[in-house]
Amino acid sequence: MHLRYTLGLLLVFLSAFRVAAIAQTGGISISGYVRDELTQEAVSSAQVELRTQSGDTVGQSAVSGDNGEFRLATSERGDYYLTAERSGYQLASIPLGNLSQSNLVVLLRRSQSVHGSESRSAVSAHDLSVPSKARDALAKGTEILTKASPDYGRAISQFQRAIKACPTYYEAYVEMSIAQFRMGETQAAEESLRRAAVLSENHDARALALLAELLNSRNRFSEAESAARQAIAADERSWRGHCQLARALSGLKRPSEAESSARRALELDPGNPVPSLVLGNIHVQEHDYAAALRDFNDYLGRAPGGPQSDLVRKSRDHVQRILSAPASSSVQAR
């Protein structure tokens, strides 16, 4: 583990050195993060390449690090696109043109079930207890859930089959909650997440963090705070847990504590745009509009086409108007 970490740091350092050198000579440099489209978690060990419009690989490929980070560079300008792929995910392709880019977020769509437990070096007793029939149903449901036009009803049917085959399969409850939430069945989604939490004995940080996210979306901030703290207790490195704790604390009018939690989320997952959005909202709450403007710009720089990008642009424009208004008007805006 220590050797892998050391080699990873060395590769990132060498890659960064090479990118900087090429950028100085007029070439193109691309850096960013690979993320799971569904969970927004970092995807490590993804193969990332620059390609010409004819499909030829340009320069050396890169492999995303433990936090999903990658760096690529070429000494010649051209009309390129970027590809990223990893076992268990569909190939992602992004047109780049001929400009350098930084903090690019590449979202990979799962082609089969990908769980956080797969990143662990050891297989738990729970994993070994799940029959193949349940695993297959979960994989089918997840594949349906991550299609371009998902059929949530069919996905839920598959998750229910997985649960029938293995009643303690809390991962199936987590995936089912996502489909239920997207169908607008928030109560059913909450029940699924609470069931997952009980079955995992509050050890599944993802289930608890998603529960906190759902509760925050319903303005149940005290309950969300509790769920988020449980997620962090299960896994202190859960960026989602810290991020949802920040949202809950902000909703409870405790912006100073909220800011600390949001910064911890950003520290744990620096390529993730979501903590920047949460920070922006906290800074608006604190009337620190200059900081909010930086946060919103940071979000848009990482996810210009993200699901919240249009709303974030409106918030940014509003903040810019406040900052450009006369001092007396700015006070009234508060």
C-alpha positions as CSV (number, residue, x, y, z in Angstrom):
1,M,0.0,0.0,0.0
2,H,2.8,2.4,0.9
3,L,4.7,1.5,-2.3
4,R,1.6,2.1,-4.4
5,Y,1.0,5.5,-2.7
6,T,4.7,6.5,-3.2
7,L,4.7,5.5,-6.9
8,G,1.4,7.4,-7.3
9,L,2.9,10.6,-6.0
10,L,5.9,10.2,-8.2
11,L,3.8,9.7,-11.3
12,V,1.7,12.7,-10.5
13,F,4.8,14.8,-9.9
14,L,6.4,13.7,-13.1
15,S,3.2,14.3,-15.0
16,A,2.8,17.8,-13.6
17,F,6.4,18.6,-14.5
18,R,5.9,17.4,-18.0
19,V,2.6,19.3,-18.4
20,A,4.2,22.6,-17.2
21,A,7.1,22.2,-19.5
22,I,4.9,21.6,-22.6
23,A,2.6,24.4,-21.7
24,Q,5.5,26.8,-21.7
25,T,6.4,25.8,-25.2
26,G,3.0,26.5,-26.6
27,G,1.5,23.0,-26.5
28,I,-1.8,21.9,-24.9
29,S,-2.1,20.7,-21.4
30,I,-5.2,19.1,-19.9
31,S,-5.8,18.3,-16.2
32,G,-8.8,17.3,-14.3
33,Y,-10.6,14.6,-12.4
34,V,-12.5,11.4,-13.3
35,R,-15.7,10.9,-11.4
36,D,-18.5,8.3,-11.2
37,E,-21.6,10.0,-12.9
38,L,-24.0,8.5,-10.4
39,T,-22.2,8.9,-7.1
40,Q,-19.8,11.7,-8.0
41,E,-17.1,9.7,-6.2
42,A,-13.5,9.8,-7.6
43,V,-12.7,7.0,-10.1
44,S,-9.1,5.8,-9.8
45,S,-7.1,3.8,-12.4
46,A,-9.1,5.1,-15.3
47,Q,-7.1,5.2,-18.6
48,V,-7.2,8.8,-20.0
49,E,-6.0,9.7,-23.5
50,L,-5.9,12.5,-26.0
51,R,-7.0,11.6,-29.5
52,T,-7.2,13.2,-32.9
53,Q,-10.4,13.4,-34.8
54,S,-9.3,10.4,-36.7
55,G,-9.0,8.4,-33.5
56,D,-5.2,8.3,-33.2
57,T,-3.7,8.6,-29.7
58,V,-1.6,11.7,-29.1
59,G,1.3,11.6,-26.7
60,Q,1.4,9.4,-23.6
61,S,-1.8,8.3,-21.8
62,A,-2.5,9.0,-18.1
63,V,-4.0,6.9,-15.3
64,S,-6.2,8.7,-12.8
65,G,-4.9,8.7,-9.3
66,D,-6.7,7.7,-6.0
67,N,-8.6,11.1,-6.0
68,G,-9.4,10.7,-9.7
69,E,-6.8,13.3,-10.8
70,F,-5.1,13.1,-14.2
71,R,-2.8,15.2,-16.3
72,L,-2.1,15.1,-20.0
73,A,-0.1,17.2,-22.4
74,T,1.1,17.3,-26.0
75,S,3.7,19.6,-27.6
76,E,1.5,20.2,-30.7
77,R,-1.8,22.1,-31.0
78,G,-4.6,20.4,-32.8
79,D,-8.3,19.6,-32.7
80,Y,-8.4,16.9,-30.1
81,Y,-10.9,15.1,-27.9
82,L,-10.3,13.3,-24.6
83,T,-11.3,9.7,-23.8
84,A,-11.5,8.0,-20.4
85,E,-12.3,4.4,-19.7
86,R,-12.2,1.9,-16.9
87,S,-13.4,-1.6,-16.3
88,G,-17.1,-1.5,-15.3
89,Y,-17.7,1.8,-17.0
90,Q,-18.7,3.0,-20.5
91,L,-16.1,4.9,-22.5
92,A,-16.4,8.7,-22.1
93,S,-15.4,11.0,-24.9
94,I,-15.2,14.8,-24.6
95,P,-14.3,17.3,-27.4
96,L,-11.6,19.7,-26.4
97,G,-10.8,21.8,-29.5
98,N,-7.3,23.2,-29.4
99,L,-7.2,24.9,-26.0
100,S,-5.6,23.9,-22.7
101,Q,-8.0,23.1,-19.9
102,S,-7.6,22.6,-16.1
103,N,-10.0,21.2,-13.5
104,L,-11.9,19.3,-16.2
105,V,-14.4,16.9,-14.7
106,V,-14.9,13.7,-16.7
107,L,-18.0,11.7,-15.7
108,L,-18.0,7.9,-16.3
109,R,-21.3,6.1,-16.6
110,R,-21.4,2.6,-15.0
111,S,-22.0,-0.3,-17.3
112,Q,-22.3,-2.6,-14.3
113,S,-22.5,-2.4,-10.5
114,V,-19.5,-0.5,-9.0
115,H,-19.4,-0.3,-5.3
116,G,-17.1,1.4,-2.8
117,S,-16.4,-2.0,-1.4
118,E,-14.6,-3.0,-4.6
119,S,-11.8,-0.6,-3.7
120,R,-11.0,-2.4,-0.5
121,S,-8.2,-4.9,-0.5
122,A,-10.1,-7.5,1.5
123,V,-13.5,-9.0,0.8
124,S,-15.8,-8.7,3.8
125,A,-17.9,-11.5,5.2
126,H,-21.0,-9.6,4.1
127,D,-19.7,-9.6,0.5
128,L,-19.1,-13.3,0.6
129,S,-22.6,-13.9,1.9
130,V,-24.3,-12.3,-1.1
131,P,-25.4,-15.0,-3.6
132,S,-24.7,-14.6,-7.3
133,K,-28.4,-14.3,-8.1
134,A,-28.6,-11.2,-5.9
135,R,-25.4,-9.7,-7.4
136,D,-26.7,-10.3,-10.9
137,A,-30.0,-8.6,-10.2
138,L,-28.2,-5.6,-8.6
139,A,-25.9,-5.3,-11.6
140,K,-28.8,-5.4,-14.1
141,G,-30.7,-2.8,-12.0
142,T,-27.7,-0.5,-11.9
143,E,-27.1,-0.8,-15.6
144,I,-30.7,0.2,-16.3
145,L,-30.4,3.1,-13.8
146,T,-27.3,4.5,-15.5
147,K,-28.6,4.4,-19.1
148,A,-29.1,7.7,-21.0
149,S,-32.9,7.2,-20.7
150,P,-33.3,5.1,-17.5
151,D,-36.4,3.1,-16.8
152,Y,-36.7,3.6,-13.0
153,G,-39.5,1.2,-12.6
154,R,-37.5,-1.7,-14.3
155,A,-34.5,-0.8,-12.2
156,I,-36.5,-0.9,-9.0
157,S,-37.8,-4.4,-10.0
158,Q,-34.3,-5.6,-10.4
159,F,-33.3,-4.2,-7.0
160,Q,-36.3,-5.9,-5.4
161,R,-35.2,-9.2,-6.9
162,A,-31.8,-8.7,-5.4
163,I,-33.3,-8.0,-2.0
164,K,-35.6,-11.1,-2.3
165,A,-32.6,-13.2,-3.0
166,C,-30.6,-11.7,-0.2
167,P,-32.7,-9.8,2.4
168,T,-29.6,-8.3,4.1
169,Y,-28.2,-6.8,0.8
170,Y,-28.2,-3.2,1.9
171,E,-26.4,-2.1,-1.2
172,A,-29.6,-3.0,-3.2
173,Y,-31.6,-0.7,-0.9
174,V,-29.2,2.1,-1.5
175,E,-29.4,1.8,-5.3
176,M,-33.2,1.4,-5.1
177,S,-33.4,4.7,-3.2
178,I,-31.8,6.5,-6.0
179,A,-34.4,5.3,-8.5
180,Q,-37.2,6.1,-6.1
181,F,-35.9,9.6,-5.4
182,R,-35.6,10.3,-9.2
183,M,-39.2,9.1,-9.6
184,G,-40.3,11.6,-7.0
185,E,-41.0,8.9,-4.4
186,T,-39.1,10.6,-1.6
187,Q,-40.8,8.8,1.3
188,A,-40.0,5.4,-0.3
189,A,-36.4,6.5,-0.9
190,E,-36.0,7.6,2.7
191,E,-37.4,4.3,3.9
192,S,-34.9,2.4,1.7
193,L,-32.0,4.4,2.9
194,R,-33.0,4.0,6.6
195,R,-33.3,0.2,6.0
196,A,-29.8,0.1,4.4
197,A,-28.4,2.0,7.4
198,V,-30.0,-0.5,9.8
199,L,-28.8,-3.6,7.8
200,S,-25.3,-2.2,7.6
201,E,-25.4,-1.4,11.3
202,N,-24.6,2.2,10.4
203,H,-21.3,1.2,8.8
204,D,-22.2,2.1,5.2
205,A,-21.2,5.8,4.9
206,R,-22.7,6.1,1.4
207,A,-26.2,5.1,2.6
208,L,-26.0,7.5,5.6
209,A,-24.6,10.4,3.5
210,L,-27.4,9.9,0.9
211,L,-30.0,9.9,3.6
212,A,-28.5,13.2,4.9
213,E,-28.7,14.6,1.4
214,L,-32.4,13.6,1.0
215,L,-33.2,15.1,4.4
216,N,-31.5,18.3,3.5
217,S,-33.5,18.5,0.3
218,R,-36.6,18.4,2.5
219,N,-35.3,21.1,4.9
220,R,-35.1,18.6,7.8
221,F,-31.8,19.9,8.8
222,S,-31.5,18.5,12.4
223,E,-32.1,15.0,11.1
224,A,-29.7,15.6,8.3
225,E,-27.0,16.7,10.7
226,S,-27.4,13.5,12.7
227,A,-27.3,11.3,9.5
228,A,-24.3,13.2,8.2
229,R,-22.3,12.8,11.4
230,Q,-23.1,9.1,11.4
231,A,-21.7,8.9,7.8
232,I,-18.5,10.6,8.9
233,A,-18.3,8.3,11.9
234,A,-18.5,5.3,9.5
235,D,-15.9,6.9,7.1
236,E,-14.1,10.1,8.1
237,R,-13.0,10.5,4.5
238,S,-16.5,10.6,3.1
239,W,-16.6,13.9,1.2
240,R,-20.3,13.5,0.8
241,G,-20.8,13.1,4.6
242,H,-18.9,16.3,5.3
243,C,-20.6,18.1,2.4
244,Q,-24.1,17.2,3.7
245,L,-23.1,18.1,7.2
246,A,-22.2,21.6,5.9
247,R,-25.6,21.9,4.2
248,A,-27.4,20.8,7.4
249,L,-25.4,23.3,9.5
250,S,-26.0,26.1,7.1
251,G,-29.7,25.3,7.2
252,L,-29.5,25.4,11.0
253,K,-28.0,28.9,10.8
254,R,-24.5,27.8,11.9
255,P,-22.5,29.1,8.9
256,S,-19.1,29.1,10.7
257,E,-19.3,25.4,11.4
258,A,-20.8,24.8,8.0
259,E,-17.9,26.4,6.3
260,S,-15.4,24.2,8.1
261,S,-17.3,21.1,7.0
262,A,-17.5,22.2,3.4
263,R,-13.8,23.0,3.3
264,R,-13.1,19.5,4.7
265,A,-15.2,18.0,1.9
266,L,-13.3,20.0,-0.7
267,E,-10.0,19.0,0.9
268,L,-11.0,15.3,0.7
269,D,-12.1,15.6,-3.0
270,P,-10.6,18.7,-4.6
271,G,-11.9,18.0,-8.0
272,N,-15.5,17.7,-6.9
273,P,-17.6,20.8,-7.8
274,V,-20.3,20.2,-5.2
275,P,-18.4,21.5,-2.1
276,S,-17.7,24.8,-4.0
277,L,-21.4,25.3,-4.5
278,V,-22.1,24.6,-0.8
279,L,-19.4,27.0,0.1
280,G,-20.9,29.7,-2.1
281,N,-24.3,29.4,-0.5
282,I,-22.7,29.6,2.9
283,H,-20.7,32.7,2.0
284,V,-23.9,34.3,0.7
285,Q,-25.5,33.5,4.1
286,E,-22.5,35.3,5.7
287,H,-22.8,38.2,3.2
288,D,-19.3,37.5,2.1
289,Y,-20.1,38.1,-1.6
290,A,-16.5,38.3,-2.8
291,A,-15.9,34.8,-1.5
292,A,-19.2,33.6,-2.8
293,L,-18.3,34.9,-6.3
294,R,-15.0,32.9,-6.2
295,D,-16.9,29.8,-5.1
296,F,-19.5,30.0,-7.9
297,N,-16.8,30.6,-10.5
298,D,-14.9,27.6,-9.1
299,Y,-18.0,25.4,-9.4
300,L,-18.6,26.6,-13.0
301,G,-14.9,26.1,-13.9
302,R,-15.1,22.4,-12.7
303,A,-18.6,21.7,-14.0
304,P,-19.6,24.2,-16.7
305,G,-22.3,21.8,-18.0
306,G,-23.3,20.3,-14.6
307,P,-26.9,19.8,-13.4
308,Q,-26.8,23.0,-11.3
309,S,-24.8,25.1,-13.7
310,D,-27.7,27.3,-14.9
311,L,-28.8,28.1,-11.4
312,V,-25.3,28.7,-10.3
313,R,-24.8,31.2,-13.1
314,K,-27.9,33.1,-12.0
315,S,-26.6,33.1,-8.4
316,R,-23.2,34.3,-9.6
317,D,-24.8,37.1,-11.7
318,H,-26.8,38.2,-8.6
319,V,-23.7,38.3,-6.5
320,Q,-21.8,40.3,-9.1
321,R,-24.6,42.9,-9.2
322,I,-24.4,43.2,-5.4
323,L,-20.6,43.7,-5.6
324,S,-20.9,46.3,-8.3
325,A,-23.7,48.2,-6.6
326,P,-22.9,51.4,-4.6
327,A,-22.2,50.7,-0.9
328,S,-25.6,51.9,0.3
329,S,-27.3,49.6,-2.2
330,S,-25.2,46.7,-1.1
331,V,-26.2,47.2,2.5
332,Q,-29.9,47.2,1.5
333,A,-29.4,44.0,-0.5
334,R,-28.4,42.2,2.6
